[in-house]
Structures are given as C-alpha cells and as structure tokens.
C-alpha cells in the first residue's frame, strides 16, 4: 500500500507529459522540439542514473535508495514550480528523473525480497497497477484542471509536498528485510561492482531482452505522454480537459494491463510469448491509428485504450531477464533494462518532436504528421520484436524449481 502510494506521485510526472505539453505550448510558447526536450529530459536523466542506481539497490537496499533519491525529485519539482523558461523546466525535469530513477526497480526488488520467485511478477504488477492507476488518474484530467485553476507553479509545489510525505512513510514504515544490503555486494567494492555490471552486459542470453528493453517504456511515454494531447486537440478539436479525460482512460488501461500481465506468465508458463503478444497488439493498434487518424472519437479512444492495455510489459520482461542471473545481480540487470528503456524514451520523443517541426515547416498537414508519428513508433516496436524473438524463454516453473534446489 505504501509503495503504491509512493508510485502514485511518481506516475503523475511520468503520465502527465501529455497534459504538461499543452500547458508548455500555451503558457511558455515553446516549439514542439523544445517541448519534446522538456518532457523527454526527465526520462533521459532517469536512464543515465541506472548504473549507479543498480549498484545502490544491490549494496544499500531498496528503502534507503528510494528515499534518498526521492529528495532529489522533490527539489526538481520545486524548481519546476519557479521556472520561467525552458532551461529551468529542463533542469527541474532532470532532477525529477534522477530522483525517480529507482522507483519501479525498487518496488520490483522489494517484491523479490518478500515473495516466492513464481509470484514476484504478480505481486510487483499488483503494486505497480494500483499505484500507477491512482497516479494515472491524478496525472491526466485532474492535473489539467489543477494547471488551469492554480497554475503550474502551485501545482508542482503541491506535488512536491505530497511526494515528500510518501517518502517519509517509506522511511518510517517499510522494512528492507531480505532486500537489505547484501554482504557480498557491499564488500566487493566499486571495481567489483562494475565487474558485476560487465558480467550482466556480456551475457549474450540477455542481449535479445535488452533489445526489447528499449521498447518497454517509450511507446506509451511517447504516444500517451507526449502526442495524444496535441493530437486530440489538433485533429479532434478537444479542449485540454477533454483530451486529459481520454489520457486518463489510457492511463487507467495501462494499469489494467499491468494487473493482467502479472499472472499471465504463470497461466501460460511463458514470459517470452506474453511479451511478444503484447508488442504485436501495440503495433496493430498504432498501424490502425496511422491509417485512420480522423476516425470517430469512439474508435480512436478504443484503439488508444487497446494500445495502452498492451503496453506495460515491464514486469514480465523483468521476470524473463531475472531468470538468467544470480540473485545478487538482480538490481543491476533490472537497472540495465531501465537504462535502455527509459533512455530510449528521450531518443524517440526528441526524434518525433523534431520530425513534427520539420514536416510542419515543409507544409505537411497535421493529420499526415500524426500518421507518420504513429507509424514511426510502430516501426521501432517491430524491429525490437524481431530481435527479441531470438531470446530463450525462462518459464516461471523453471525459476520455482531452481529456488527449491
């Protein structure tokens, strides 16, 4: 419950990009490229800190790491509240990205510590689904309303205070127990820690999973977190609050998907094919949106919802990757996955933002530009899917058998 409460405020910053993009366009008169940099900078920063985050999680435990980094995120939110231009907004978002860089991995490792191996995905998925659903609610229509009523400054001050309170609850009420510092990790030193990272990176079994790791986060972050708001306002003539309502539906669907993904690996005794199925659903949904961007609002909402339900593949992909490594390397392999996935958000958001501005300057209509953006995201997913298809599956019953040996 406490970790779900903490994740709720993390998700406001992650999911709220689509709402924030409209605010930045109207209030700060920023170009699409600059907006893409502002929104994506948080994810870029979160990616860059994944190497030290992985070391910190393995060496100091999830509780200390989450709370310590959260203070950096709070300072970033305060900076955003006082920002007067793009530079202040970007720096604030960078601090938020650093501070929230361990959130999902930390929750997953706490699930590893407190549950049996075959139930880790289910427990982690449930926690992420509940916290993510609440954060998705706050980060869409309510965030749009708060920005209209209170403005960006007061909204982020309130968000900073709530985040600080959730961190206090973790420090006071959460025990690391099994996830407390591992003696072998603490004693190996900095050089040994990086050797452990190199061992993870050199494991060729993980390379196809790393290819899919590039794709676990950017699809929804790019579509739902950046372009859906402007898309709905430009082509379907919705207000920011109305568009925020549809983004809310999408965020809610993401968390339904997270909840559904949790037990699927045990139901079908596979992780690889669950991930591949989800990615194919995303690709088909995006291709249909690219072909019919001006379809009825109901059909567009259905396609966006289906895309959102299929998008949260992280818990299943993380379980797949964890099946290849020793428990003392769990933090590092998950941090590597986060580095790739979160970092690629910035890359894709920058590419699509630059593409939008370039095509707009060349005289293309917004309808054609949004078609190209949907198609581009689908193509990125398709290539990741091809590489990942060469991976070897690690079914949950295999891990359960190993844990009993």
Secondary structure as UniProt FT lines:
FT   HELIX           2..15
FT   HELIX           17..27
FT   HELIX           32..48
FT   HELIX           50..60
FT   HELIX           62..82
FT   HELIX           86..99
FT   TURN            100..102
FT   HELIX           103..114
FT   HELIX           117..119
FT   HELIX           120..137
FT   HELIX           138..142
FT   HELIX           143..149
FT   HELIX           151..173
FT   HELIX           177..179
FT   HELIX           183..187
FT   HELIX           189..202
FT   HELIX           204..213
FT   TURN            214..215
FT   HELIX           218..222
FT   HELIX           223..227
FT   HELIX           228..235
FT   HELIX           240..268
FT   HELIX           272..291
FT   TURN            293..294
FT   HELIX           297..311
FT   HELIX           314..322
FT   TURN            323..324
FT   HELIX           327..329
FT   HELIX           330..361
FT   TURN            362..363
FT   HELIX           366..388
FT   TURN            389..390
FT   HELIX           396..404
//
